[in-house]
Amino acid sequence: MLVKSRVEELTNISGQHFDLCVIGGGATGSACALDAQLRGIRTVLLEAGDFAGATSSAATKIIHGGVRYLEEAIKGADVQEYHVLVRALHERVRMLENAPHLTAKLEFLVPGYHWIDVAYLDVGLKIYDWLAGPGRISPSKYLSQEETLKRMPGLNQNGLVGSVAYADGQFDDTRYNITLVQTFSEAGGNTLNYARVTDFKREAGGKISGVVVKDQLAEETFTVNAEAIVNATGPVSDSIRQLATPTVQKRMRPSKGAHILLPLDVFPTEDALLIPKTEDGRVLFAVPWGGRLLVGTTDEEVTPENRTGG
């Protein structure tokens, strides 16, 4: 079954009544909409631009359990990060199993230049394996200097002791997101892109009863009635919240990362590289992707000082 045409969906959505309206067709919104529709909740999914056109297509293409949270989880400094780590490890294997055509298993090498660092990494990643339980992909292992350089000849050899290799997943984030949208449509849901929510409908008592939508292709406005609304618009969530309640205070703390694509011959490898700590304290990944090398960092909070930087 193919996704319904846009003209057909406009007819199905405009002025209609739904149990649930999900605003935002990224990874979170699409997954929420699919989950609701499969539970028998009549759902409509609205996206202001392209599906997966923003944050959900700007990832490092890794399905990981949150290896960057591992150190804090081991120390017990943040119980919440421990639970995030465990849940993500269990979700990782579900993603690999649900869409083998969009995912792959990938081995990461973490180089060490001091024996104490290698030992620390080895123990930590074995805990990572253990936390994954039955969702473990393959056991982590120590690699000698010789084996490490054989697999990653571009590494700095000076002082290199070896590396620890561990497995995580890789996925096509954009296609995975669009597949969620397609599956939602095939399950009977209604969805529309280039449909920007510009306001909320309200009953006489002020209760929200739907949304006002602008079709950004036809430049026309229509309404959608809904019993409940999910705001899944990621970085612009506060804008939607303030449409509902103009006086509400912002609560989003935006973060940003940076990714660049390099020719793969700059650092030829079939494996991925993880640098666990950089000068600014973030984690750095270098991942083969689409015949190139995708290099990126974990996020940092946006502040006035770094607002314009990468």
C-alpha positions as protocol buffer text, in pm:
chain_id: "A"
residue {
  index: 1
  type: MET
  ca { x: 0 y: 0 z: 0 }
}
residue {
  index: 2
  type: LEU
  ca { x: 132 y: 344 z: -95 }
}
residue {
  index: 3
  type: VAL
  ca { x: 108 y: 662 z: 111 }
}
residue {
  index: 4
  type: LYS
  ca { x: -206 y: 850 z: 8 }
}
residue {
  index: 5
  type: SER
  ca { x: -167 y: 1148 z: -224 }
}
residue {
  index: 6
  type: ARG
  ca { x: -148 y: 1496 z: -78 }
}
residue {
  index: 7
  type: VAL
  ca { x: -474 y: 1600 z: -246 }
}
residue {
  index: 8
  type: GLU
  ca { x: -651 y: 1299 z: -94 }
}
residue {
  index: 9
  type: GLU
  ca { x: -506 y: 1367 z: 250 }
}
residue {
  index: 10
  type: LEU
  ca { x: -617 y: 1732 z: 242 }
}
residue {
  index: 11
  type: THR
  ca { x: -973 y: 1610 z: 190 }
}
residue {
  index: 12
  type: ASN
  ca { x: -934 y: 1349 z: 465 }
}
residue {
  index: 13
  type: ILE
  ca { x: -792 y: 1599 z: 716 }
}
residue {
  index: 14
  type: SER
  ca { x: -946 y: 1942 z: 654 }
}
residue {
  index: 15
  type: GLY
  ca { x: -1235 y: 2008 z: 890 }
}
residue {
  index: 16
  type: GLN
  ca { x: -1236 y: 1649 z: 1016 }
}
residue {
  index: 17
  type: HIS
  ca { x: -1244 y: 1528 z: 1378 }
}
residue {
  index: 18
  type: PHE
  ca { x: -963 y: 1315 z: 1523 }
}
residue {
  index: 19
  type: ASP
  ca { x: -892 y: 1161 z: 1860 }
}
residue {
  index: 20
  type: LEU
  ca { x: -533 y: 1287 z: 1847 }
}
residue {
  index: 21
  type: CYS
  ca { x: -339 y: 1547 z: 1649 }
}
residue {
  index: 22
  type: VAL
  ca { x: 41 y: 1515 z: 1652 }
}
residue {
  index: 23
  type: ILE
  ca { x: 230 y: 1830 z: 1553 }
}
residue {
  index: 24
  type: GLY
  ca { x: 574 y: 1752 z: 1412 }
}
residue {
  index: 25
  type: GLY
  ca { x: 671 y: 1482 z: 1163 }
}
residue {
  index: 26
  type: GLY
  ca { x: 1020 y: 1412 z: 1291 }
}
residue {
  index: 27
  type: ALA
  ca { x: 1127 y: 1092 z: 1464 }
}
residue {
  index: 28
  type: THR
  ca { x: 937 y: 1159 z: 1787 }
}
residue {
  index: 29
  type: GLY
  ca { x: 615 y: 1281 z: 1626 }
}
residue {
  index: 30
  type: SER
  ca { x: 605 y: 1003 z: 1367 }
}
residue {
  index: 31
  type: ALA
  ca { x: 665 y: 736 z: 1631 }
}
residue {
  index: 32
  type: CYS
  ca { x: 398 y: 885 z: 1861 }
}
residue {
  index: 33
  type: ALA
  ca { x: 148 y: 895 z: 1575 }
}
residue {
  index: 34
  type: LEU
  ca { x: 218 y: 537 z: 1470 }
}
residue {
  index: 35
  type: ASP
  ca { x: 195 y: 409 z: 1826 }
}
residue {
  index: 36
  type: ALA
  ca { x: -137 y: 586 z: 1880 }
}
residue {
  index: 37
  type: GLN
  ca { x: -286 y: 469 z: 1550 }
}
residue {
  index: 38
  type: LEU
  ca { x: -190 y: 109 z: 1620 }
}
residue {
  index: 39
  type: ARG
  ca { x: -375 y: 138 z: 1953 }
}
residue {
  index: 40
  type: GLY
  ca { x: -695 y: 229 z: 1772 }
}
residue {
  index: 41
  type: ILE
  ca { x: -669 y: 605 z: 1834 }
}
residue {
  index: 42
  type: ARG
  ca { x: -769 y: 797 z: 1521 }
}
residue {
  index: 43
  type: THR
  ca { x: -465 y: 1015 z: 1462 }
}
residue {
  index: 44
  type: VAL
  ca { x: -354 y: 1292 z: 1228 }
}
residue {
  index: 45
  type: LEU
  ca { x: 13 y: 1387 z: 1185 }
}
residue {
  index: 46
  type: LEU
  ca { x: 102 y: 1739 z: 1069 }
}
residue {
  index: 47
  type: GLU
  ca { x: 449 y: 1854 z: 960 }
}
residue {
  index: 48
  type: ALA
  ca { x: 540 y: 2215 z: 875 }
}
residue {
  index: 49
  type: GLY
  ca { x: 811 y: 2117 z: 626 }
}
residue {
  index: 50
  type: ASP
  ca { x: 956 y: 1792 z: 495 }
}
residue {
  index: 51
  type: PHE
  ca { x: 922 y: 1480 z: 705 }
}
residue {
  index: 52
  type: ALA
  ca { x: 1259 y: 1431 z: 880 }
}
residue {
  index: 53
  type: GLY
  ca { x: 1363 y: 1763 z: 729 }
}
residue {
  index: 54
  type: ALA
  ca { x: 1519 y: 1913 z: 1040 }
}
residue {
  index: 55
  type: THR
  ca { x: 1671 y: 1766 z: 1357 }
}
residue {
  index: 56
  type: SER
  ca { x: 1574 y: 1407 z: 1276 }
}
residue {
  index: 57
  type: SER
  ca { x: 1797 y: 1398 z: 968 }
}
residue {
  index: 58
  type: ALA
  ca { x: 2093 y: 1570 z: 1134 }
}
residue {
  index: 59
  type: ALA
  ca { x: 2208 y: 1287 z: 1360 }
}
residue {
  index: 60
  type: THR
  ca { x: 2541 y: 1103 z: 1366 }
}
residue {
  index: 61
  type: LYS
  ca { x: 2361 y: 802 z: 1210 }
}
residue {
  index: 62
  type: ILE
  ca { x: 2431 y: 590 z: 1518 }
}
residue {
  index: 63
  type: ILE
  ca { x: 2185 y: 368 z: 1706 }
}
residue {
  index: 64
  type: HIS
  ca { x: 2366 y: 364 z: 2036 }
}
residue {
  index: 65
  type: GLY
  ca { x: 2266 y: 297 z: 2390 }
}
residue {
  index: 66
  type: GLY
  ca { x: 2408 y: 627 z: 2505 }
}
residue {
  index: 67
  type: VAL
  ca { x: 2772 y: 538 z: 2548 }
}
residue {
  index: 68
  type: ARG
  ca { x: 2839 y: 901 z: 2636 }
}
residue {
  index: 69
  type: TYR
  ca { x: 2625 y: 854 z: 2949 }
}
residue {
  index: 70
  type: LEU
  ca { x: 2821 y: 547 z: 3055 }
}
residue {
  index: 71
  type: GLU
  ca { x: 3076 y: 713 z: 3283 }
}
residue {
  index: 72
  type: GLU
  ca { x: 2816 y: 902 z: 3486 }
}
residue {
  index: 73
  type: ALA
  ca { x: 2596 y: 591 z: 3502 }
}
residue {
  index: 74
  type: ILE
  ca { x: 2886 y: 381 z: 3636 }
}
residue {
  index: 75
  type: LYS
  ca { x: 2972 y: 641 z: 3898 }
}
residue {
  index: 76
  type: GLY
  ca { x: 2609 y: 654 z: 4004 }
}
residue {
  index: 77
  type: ALA
  ca { x: 2624 y: 1031 z: 3979 }
}
residue {
  index: 78
  type: ASP
  ca { x: 2306 y: 1053 z: 3774 }
}
residue {
  index: 79
  type: VAL
  ca { x: 2039 y: 786 z: 3816 }
}
residue {
  index: 80
  type: GLN
  ca { x: 1838 y: 935 z: 3532 }
}
residue {
  index: 81
  type: GLU
  ca { x: 2127 y: 888 z: 3289 }
}
residue {
  index: 82
  type: TYR
  ca { x: 2156 y: 525 z: 3401 }
}
residue {
  index: 83
  type: HIS
  ca { x: 1791 y: 462 z: 3312 }
}
residue {
  index: 84
  type: VAL
  ca { x: 1831 y: 645 z: 2978 }
}
residue {
  index: 85
  type: LEU
  ca { x: 2130 y: 425 z: 2901 }
}
residue {
  index: 86
  type: VAL
  ca { x: 1952 y: 96 z: 2978 }
}
residue {
  index: 87
  type: ARG
  ca { x: 1636 y: 190 z: 2788 }
}
residue {
  index: 88
  type: ALA
  ca { x: 1834 y: 302 z: 2486 }
}
residue {
  index: 89
  type: LEU
  ca { x: 2034 y: -21 z: 2478 }
}
residue {
  index: 90
  type: HIS
  ca { x: 1712 y: -222 z: 2471 }
}
residue {
  index: 91
  type: GLU
  ca { x: 1561 y: 4 z: 2202 }
}
residue {
  index: 92
  type: ARG
  ca { x: 1877 y: -32 z: 1994 }
}
residue {
  index: 93
  type: VAL
  ca { x: 1821 y: -400 z: 1925 }
}
residue {
  index: 94
  type: ARG
  ca { x: 1453 y: -337 z: 1843 }
}
residue {
  index: 95
  type: MET
  ca { x: 1553 y: -85 z: 1576 }
}
residue {
  index: 96
  type: LEU
  ca { x: 1802 y: -330 z: 1427 }
}
residue {
  index: 97
  type: GLU
  ca { x: 1543 y: -608 z: 1419 }
}
residue {
  index: 98
  type: ASN
  ca { x: 1251 y: -397 z: 1296 }
}
residue {
  index: 99
  type: ALA
  ca { x: 1429 y: -246 z: 995 }
}
residue {
  index: 100
  type: PRO
  ca { x: 1729 y: -454 z: 886 }
}
residue {
  index: 101
  type: HIS
  ca { x: 1719 y: -282 z: 545 }
}
residue {
  index: 102
  type: LEU
  ca { x: 1780 y: 57 z: 708 }
}
residue {
  index: 103
  type: THR
  ca { x: 2023 y: -44 z: 981 }
}
residue {
  index: 104
  type: ALA
  ca { x: 2358 y: -217 z: 1023 }
}
residue {
  index: 105
  type: LYS
  ca { x: 2586 y: -331 z: 1300 }
}
residue {
  index: 106
  type: LEU
  ca { x: 2901 y: -125 z: 1332 }
}
residue {
  index: 107
  type: GLU
  ca { x: 3216 y: -173 z: 1535 }
}
residue {
  index: 108
  type: PHE
  ca { x: 3370 y: 126 z: 1710 }
}
residue {
  index: 109
  type: LEU
  ca { x: 3734 y: 153 z: 1809 }
}
residue {
  index: 110
  type: VAL
  ca { x: 3833 y: 365 z: 2109 }
}
residue {
  index: 111
  type: PRO
  ca { x: 4210 y: 422 z: 2100 }
}
residue {
  index: 112
  type: GLY
  ca { x: 4412 y: 446 z: 2421 }
}
residue {
  index: 113
  type: TYR
  ca { x: 4750 y: 607 z: 2472 }
}
residue {
  index: 114
  type: HIS
  ca { x: 4800 y: 500 z: 2835 }
}
residue {
  index: 115
  type: TRP
  ca { x: 4751 y: 156 z: 2984 }
}
residue {
  index: 116
  type: ILE
  ca { x: 4532 y: 295 z: 3259 }
}
residue {
  index: 117
  type: ASP
  ca { x: 4301 y: 450 z: 2998 }
}
residue {
  index: 118
  type: VAL
  ca { x: 4278 y: 125 z: 2804 }
}
residue {
  index: 119
  type: ALA
  ca { x: 4199 y: -71 z: 3121 }
}
residue {
  index: 120
  type: TYR
  ca { x: 3934 y: 185 z: 3222 }
}
residue {
  index: 121
  type: LEU
  ca { x: 3774 y: 169 z: 2877 }
}
residue {
  index: 122
  type: ASP
  ca { x: 3784 y: -210 z: 2870 }
}
residue {
  index: 123
  type: VAL
  ca { x: 3603 y: -239 z: 3204 }
}
residue {
  index: 124
  type: GLY
  ca { x: 3355 y: 36 z: 3118 }
}
residue {
  index: 125
  type: LEU
  ca { x: 3258 y: -113 z: 2783 }
}
residue {
  index: 126
  type: LYS
  ca { x: 3215 y: -457 z: 2935 }
}
residue {
  index: 127
  type: ILE
  ca { x: 2965 y: -295 z: 3173 }
}
residue {
  index: 128
  type: TYR
  ca { x: 2802 y: -142 z: 2862 }
}
residue {
  index: 129
  type: ASP
  ca { x: 2772 y: -495 z: 2720 }
}
residue {
  index: 130
  type: TRP
  ca { x: 2631 y: -626 z: 3047 }
}
residue {
  index: 131
  type: LEU
  ca { x: 2370 y: -350 z: 3070 }
}
residue {
  index: 132
  type: ALA
  ca { x: 2248 y: -442 z: 2721 }
}
residue {
  index: 133
  type: GLY
  ca { x: 2158 y: -791 z: 2847 }
}
residue {
  index: 134
  type: PRO
  ca { x: 1998 y: -1000 z: 2572 }
}
residue {
  index: 135
  type: GLY
  ca { x: 2015 y: -694 z: 2346 }
}
residue {
  index: 136
  type: ARG
  ca { x: 2395 y: -708 z: 2329 }
}
residue {
  index: 137
  type: ILE
  ca { x: 2522 y: -706 z: 1971 }
}
residue {
  index: 138
  type: SER
  ca { x: 2867 y: -856 z: 2027 }
}
residue {
  index: 139
  type: PRO
  ca { x: 3115 y: -848 z: 2316 }
}
residue {
  index: 140
  type: SER
  ca { x: 3368 y: -567 z: 2344 }
}
residue {
  index: 141
  type: LYS
  ca { x: 3736 y: -662 z: 2324 }
}
residue {
  index: 142
  type: TYR
  ca { x: 4087 y: -527 z: 2356 }
}
residue {
  index: 143
  type: LEU
  ca { x: 4289 y: -481 z: 2035 }
}
residue {
  index: 144
  type: SER
  ca { x: 4666 y: -459 z: 2033 }
}
residue {
  index: 145
  type: GLN
  ca { x: 4852 y: -166 z: 1882 }
}
residue {
  index: 146
  type: GLU
  ca { x: 4925 y: -373 z: 1572 }
}
residue {
  index: 147
  type: GLU
  ca { x: 4564 y: -479 z: 1521 }
}
residue {
  index: 148
  type: THR
  ca { x: 4438 y: -127 z: 1590 }
}
residue {
  index: 149
  type: LEU
  ca { x: 4667 y: 28 z: 1328 }
}
residue {
  index: 150
  type: LYS
  ca { x: 4581 y: -248 z: 1081 }
}
residue {
  index: 151
  type: ARG
  ca { x: 4216 y: -149 z: 1108 }
}
residue {
  index: 152
  type: MET
  ca { x: 4277 y: 226 z: 1142 }
}
residue {
  index: 153
  type: PRO
  ca { x: 4610 y: 314 z: 983 }
}
residue {
  index: 154
  type: GLY
  ca { x: 4537 y: 686 z: 1009 }
}
residue {
  index: 155
  type: LEU
  ca { x: 4564 y: 692 z: 1389 }
}
residue {
  index: 156
  type: ASN
  ca { x: 4856 y: 865 z: 1556 }
}
residue {
  index: 157
  type: GLN
  ca { x: 5101 y: 583 z: 1635 }
}
residue {
  index: 158
  type: ASN
  ca { x: 5308 y: 773 z: 1889 }
}
residue {
  index: 159
  type: GLY
  ca { x: 5237 y: 627 z: 2232 }
}
residue {
  index: 160
  type: LEU
  ca { x: 4942 y: 422 z: 2110 }
}
residue {
  index: 161
  type: VAL
  ca { x: 4890 y: 126 z: 2343 }
}
residue {
  index: 162
  type: GLY
  ca { x: 4596 y: -26 z: 2161 }
}
residue {
  index: 163
  type: SER
  ca { x: 4220 y: 17 z: 2155 }
}
residue {
  index: 164
  type: VAL
  ca { x: 3897 y: -125 z: 2284 }
}
residue {
  index: 165
  type: ALA
  ca { x: 3642 y: -230 z: 2023 }
}
residue {
  index: 166
  type: TYR
  ca { x: 3270 y: -242 z: 2093 }
}
residue {
  index: 167
  type: ALA
  ca { x: 2958 y: -278 z: 1878 }
}
residue {
  index: 168
  type: ASP
  ca { x: 2671 y: -38 z: 1826 }
}
residue {
  index: 169
  type: GLY
  ca { x: 2422 y: 16 z: 1544 }
}
residue {
  index: 170
  type: GLN
  ca { x: 2404 y: 247 z: 1247 }
}
residue {
  index: 171
  type: PHE
  ca { x: 2093 y: 363 z: 1062 }
}
residue {
  index: 172
  type: ASP
  ca { x: 1966 y: 586 z: 786 }
}
residue {
  index: 173
  type: ASP
  ca { x: 1787 y: 837 z: 1007 }
}
residue {
  index: 174
  type: THR
  ca { x: 1594 y: 1008 z: 727 }
}
residue {
  index: 175
  type: ARG
  ca { x: 1467 y: 690 z: 563 }
}
residue {
  index: 176
  type: TYR
  ca { x: 1384 y: 537 z: 901 }
}
residue {
  index: 177
  type: ASN
  ca { x: 1174 y: 843 z: 987 }
}
residue {
  index: 178
  type: ILE
  ca { x: 993 y: 840 z: 651 }
}
residue {
  index: 179
  type: THR
  ca { x: 929 y: 468 z: 691 }
}
residue {
  index: 180
  type: LEU
  ca { x: 756 y: 543 z: 1024 }
}
residue {
  index: 181
  type: VAL
  ca { x: 535 y: 796 z: 843 }
}
residue {
  index: 182
  type: GLN
  ca { x: 456 y: 548 z: 568 }
}
residue {
  index: 183
  type: THR
  ca { x: 375 y: 274 z: 819 }
}
residue {
  index: 184
  type: PHE
  ca { x: 150 y: 517 z: 1005 }
}
residue {
  index: 185
  type: SER
  ca { x: -36 y: 594 z: 681 }
}
residue {
  index: 186
  type: GLU
  ca { x: -69 y: 225 z: 597 }
}
residue {
  index: 187
  type: ALA
  ca { x: -215 y: 168 z: 945 }
}
residue {
  index: 188
  type: GLY
  ca { x: -498 y: 408 z: 862 }
}
residue {
  index: 189
  type: GLY
  ca { x: -351 y: 733 z: 992 }
}
residue {
  index: 190
  type: ASN
  ca { x: -376 y: 1062 z: 807 }
}
residue {
  index: 191
  type: THR
  ca { x: -71 y: 1277 z: 753 }
}
residue {
  index: 192
  type: LEU
  ca { x: 29 y: 1595 z: 571 }
}
residue {
  index: 193
  type: ASN
  ca { x: 355 y: 1779 z: 520 }
}
residue {
  index: 194
  type: TYR
  ca { x: 400 y: 2151 z: 451 }
}
residue {
  index: 195
  type: ALA
  ca { x: 110 y: 2196 z: 691 }
}
residue {
  index: 196
  type: ARG
  ca { x: 207 y: 2452 z: 955 }
}
residue {
  index: 197
  type: VAL
  ca { x: 3 y: 2489 z: 1272 }
}
residue {
  index: 198
  type: THR
  ca { x: -55 y: 2862 z: 1313 }
}
residue {
  index: 199
  type: ASP
  ca { x: -307 y: 2867 z: 1597 }
}
residue {
  index: 200
  type: PHE
  ca { x: -534 y: 2658 z: 1815 }
}
residue {
  index: 201
  type: LYS
  ca { x: -912 y: 2624 z: 1804 }
}
residue {
  index: 202
  type: ARG
  ca { x: -1089 y: 2681 z: 2133 }
}
residue {
  index: 203
  type: GLU
  ca { x: -1430 y: 2604 z: 2271 }
}
residue {
  index: 204
  type: ALA
  ca { x: -1641 y: 2868 z: 2449 }
}
residue {
  index: 205
  type: GLY
  ca { x: -1475 y: 2789 z: 2782 }
}
residue {
  index: 206
  type: GLY
  ca { x: -1125 y: 2823 z: 2635 }
}
residue {
  index: 207
  type: LYS
  ca { x: -1051 y: 2451 z: 2607 }
}
residue {
  index: 208
  type: ILE
  ca { x: -838 y: 2367 z: 2302 }
}
residue {
  index: 209
  type: SER
  ca { x: -1043 y: 2166 z: 2054 }
}
residue {
  index: 210
  type: GLY
  ca { x: -819 y: 2155 z: 1748 }
}
residue {
  index: 211
  type: VAL
  ca { x: -566 y: 2341 z: 1537 }
}
residue {
  index: 212
  type: VAL
  ca { x: -560 y: 2599 z: 1261 }
}
residue {
  index: 213
  type: VAL
  ca { x: -334 y: 2485 z: 977 }
}
residue {
  index: 214
  type: LYS
  ca { x: -178 y: 2670 z: 686 }
}
residue {
  index: 215
  type: ASP
  ca { x: -119 y: 2465 z: 373 }
}
residue {
  index: 216
  type: GLN
  ca { x: 215 y: 2617 z: 273 }
}
residue {
  index: 217
  type: LEU
  ca { x: 193 y: 2495 z: -85 }
}
residue {
  index: 218
  type: ALA
  ca { x: -158 y: 2617 z: -166 }
}
residue {
  index: 219
  type: GLU
  ca { x: -136 y: 2914 z: 74 }
}
residue {
  index: 220
  type: GLU
  ca { x: -474 y: 2820 z: 219 }
}
residue {
  index: 221
  type: THR
  ca { x: -586 y: 2779 z: 580 }
}
residue {
  index: 222
  type: PHE
  ca { x: -806 y: 2507 z: 725 }
}
residue {
  index: 223
  type: THR
  ca { x: -893 y: 2362 z: 1065 }
}
residue {
  index: 224
  type: VAL
  ca { x: -854 y: 2018 z: 1222 }
}
residue {
  index: 225
  type: ASN
  ca { x: -1059 y: 1912 z: 1524 }
}
residue {
  index: 226
  type: ALA
  ca { x: -896 y: 1690 z: 1785 }
}
residue {
  index: 227
  type: GLU
  ca { x: -964 y: 1568 z: 2136 }
}
residue {
  index: 228
  type: ALA
  ca { x: -594 y: 1581 z: 2230 }
}
residue {
  index: 229
  type: ILE
  ca { x: -279 y: 1737 z: 2088 }
}
residue {
  index: 230
  type: VAL
  ca { x: 83 y: 1622 z: 2109 }
}
residue {
  index: 231
  type: ASN
  ca { x: 353 y: 1885 z: 2059 }
}
residue {
  index: 232
  type: ALA
  ca { x: 648 y: 1699 z: 1902 }
}
residue {
  index: 233
  type: THR
  ca { x: 821 y: 1993 z: 1737 }
}
residue {
  index: 234
  type: GLY
  ca { x: 1159 y: 1954 z: 1904 }
}
residue {
  index: 235
  type: PRO
  ca { x: 1360 y: 2277 z: 1918 }
}
residue {
  index: 236
  type: VAL
  ca { x: 1054 y: 2492 z: 1837 }
}
residue {
  index: 237
  type: SER
  ca { x: 828 y: 2334 z: 2101 }
}
residue {
  index: 238
  type: ASP
  ca { x: 812 y: 2658 z: 2296 }
}
residue {
  index: 239
  type: SER
  ca { x: 663 y: 2837 z: 1994 }
}
residue {
  index: 240
  type: ILE
  ca { x: 375 y: 2589 z: 1984 }
}
residue {
  index: 241
  type: ARG
  ca { x: 331 y: 2613 z: 2362 }
}
residue {
  index: 242
  type: GLN
  ca { x: 306 y: 2990 z: 2335 }
}
residue {
  index: 243
  type: LEU
  ca { x: 44 y: 2961 z: 2061 }
}
residue {
  index: 244
  type: ALA
  ca { x: -164 y: 2771 z: 2315 }
}
residue {
  index: 245
  type: THR
  ca { x: -80 y: 2999 z: 2608 }
}
residue {
  index: 246
  type: PRO
  ca { x: 93 y: 3325 z: 2505 }
}
residue {
  index: 247
  type: THR
  ca { x: 196 y: 3406 z: 2863 }
}
residue {
  index: 248
  type: VAL
  ca { x: 370 y: 3074 z: 2929 }
}
residue {
  index: 249
  type: GLN
  ca { x: 743 y: 3093 z: 3002 }
}
residue {
  index: 250
  type: LYS
  ca { x: 990 y: 2922 z: 2771 }
}
residue {
  index: 251
  type: ARG
  ca { x: 1138 y: 2603 z: 2912 }
}
residue {
  index: 252
  type: MET
  ca { x: 1343 y: 2462 z: 2625 }
}
residue {
  index: 253
  type: ARG
  ca { x: 1720 y: 2464 z: 2665 }
}
residue {
  index: 254
  type: PRO
  ca { x: 1844 y: 2436 z: 2305 }
}
residue {
  index: 255
  type: SER
  ca { x: 2154 y: 2236 z: 2229 }
}
residue {
  index: 256
  type: LYS
  ca { x: 2365 y: 2203 z: 1918 }
}
residue {
  index: 257
  type: GLY
  ca { x: 2622 y: 1975 z: 1766 }
}
residue {
  index: 258
  type: ALA
  ca { x: 2837 y: 1992 z: 1456 }
}
residue {
  index: 259
  type: HIS
  ca { x: 2889 y: 1739 z: 1177 }
}
residue {
  index: 260
  type: ILE
  ca { x: 3112 y: 1750 z: 872 }
}
residue {
  index: 261
  type: LEU
  ca { x: 3160 y: 1505 z: 584 }
}
residue {
  index: 262
  type: LEU
  ca { x: 3517 y: 1431 z: 473 }
}
residue {
  index: 263
  type: PRO
  ca { x: 3652 y: 1212 z: 192 }
}
residue {
  index: 264
  type: LEU
  ca { x: 3696 y: 862 z: 330 }
}
residue {
  index: 265
  type: ASP
  ca { x: 4054 y: 845 z: 204 }
}
residue {
  index: 266
  type: VAL
  ca { x: 4143 y: 1112 z: 464 }
}
residue {
  index: 267
  type: PHE
  ca { x: 4096 y: 844 z: 728 }
}
residue {
  index: 268
  type: PRO
  ca { x: 4039 y: 510 z: 551 }
}
residue {
  index: 269
  type: THR
  ca { x: 3855 y: 259 z: 769 }
}
residue {
  index: 270
  type: GLU
  ca { x: 3559 y: 24 z: 768 }
}
residue {
  index: 271
  type: ASP
  ca { x: 3511 y: 79 z: 1141 }
}
residue {
  index: 272
  type: ALA
  ca { x: 3397 y: 382 z: 1338 }
}
residue {
  index: 273
  type: LEU
  ca { x: 3616 y: 585 z: 1573 }
}
residue {
  index: 274
  type: LEU
  ca { x: 3515 y: 717 z: 1914 }
}
residue {
  index: 275
  type: ILE
  ca { x: 3720 y: 979 z: 2096 }
}
residue {
  index: 276
  type: PRO
  ca { x: 3569 y: 973 z: 2448 }
}
residue {
  index: 277
  type: LYS
  ca { x: 3687 y: 1317 z: 2557 }
}
residue {
  index: 278
  type: THR
  ca { x: 3786 y: 1625 z: 2361 }
}
residue {
  index: 279
  type: GLU
  ca { x: 3926 y: 1956 z: 2483 }
}
residue {
  index: 280
  type: ASP
  ca { x: 3576 y: 2091 z: 2552 }
}
residue {
  index: 281
  type: GLY
  ca { x: 3463 y: 1772 z: 2723 }
}
residue {
  index: 282
  type: ARG
  ca { x: 3242 y: 1639 z: 2445 }
}
residue {
  index: 283
  type: VAL
  ca { x: 3257 y: 1302 z: 2269 }
}
residue {
  index: 284
  type: LEU
  ca { x: 3374 y: 1286 z: 1906 }
}
residue {
  index: 285
  type: PHE
  ca { x: 3261 y: 1025 z: 1652 }
}
residue {
  index: 286
  type: ALA
  ca { x: 3405 y: 951 z: 1308 }
}
residue {
  index: 287
  type: VAL
  ca { x: 3175 y: 717 z: 1117 }
}
residue {
  index: 288
  type: PRO
  ca { x: 3193 y: 580 z: 761 }
}
residue {
  index: 289
  type: TRP
  ca { x: 2874 y: 693 z: 589 }
}
residue {
  index: 290
  type: GLY
  ca { x: 2771 y: 689 z: 223 }
}
residue {
  index: 291
  type: GLY
  ca { x: 3129 y: 651 z: 99 }
}
residue {
  index: 292
  type: ARG
  ca { x: 3253 y: 938 z: 316 }
}
residue {
  index: 293
  type: LEU
  ca { x: 3359 y: 997 z: 673 }
}
residue {
  index: 294
  type: LEU
  ca { x: 3100 y: 1165 z: 895 }
}
residue {
  index: 295
  type: VAL
  ca { x: 3268 y: 1342 z: 1185 }
}
residue {
  index: 296
  type: GLY
  ca { x: 3060 y: 1492 z: 1462 }
}
residue {
  index: 297
  type: THR
  ca { x: 3032 y: 1576 z: 1828 }
}
residue {
  index: 298
  type: THR
  ca { x: 2776 y: 1523 z: 2095 }
}
residue {
  index: 299
  type: ASP
  ca { x: 2562 y: 1827 z: 2172 }
}
residue {
  index: 300
  type: GLU
  ca { x: 2635 y: 2117 z: 2397 }
}
residue {
  index: 301
  type: GLU
  ca { x: 2389 y: 2370 z: 2536 }
}
residue {
  index: 302
  type: VAL
  ca { x: 2345 y: 2686 z: 2330 }
}
residue {
  index: 303
  type: THR
  ca { x: 2459 y: 2993 z: 2523 }
}
residue {
  index: 304
  type: PRO
  ca { x: 2508 y: 3357 z: 2420 }
}
residue {
  index: 305
  type: GLU
  ca { x: 2881 y: 3287 z: 2396 }
}
residue {
  index: 306
  type: ASN
  ca { x: 2855 y: 2994 z: 2152 }
}
residue {
  index: 307
  type: ARG
  ca { x: 2531 y: 3072 z: 1971 }
}
residue {
  index: 308
  type: THR
  ca { x: 2698 y: 3130 z: 1634 }
}
residue {
  index: 309
  type: GLY
  ca { x: 2963 y: 2858 z: 1656 }
}
residue {
  index: 310
  type: GLY
  ca { x: 2951 y: 2494 z: 1539 }
}
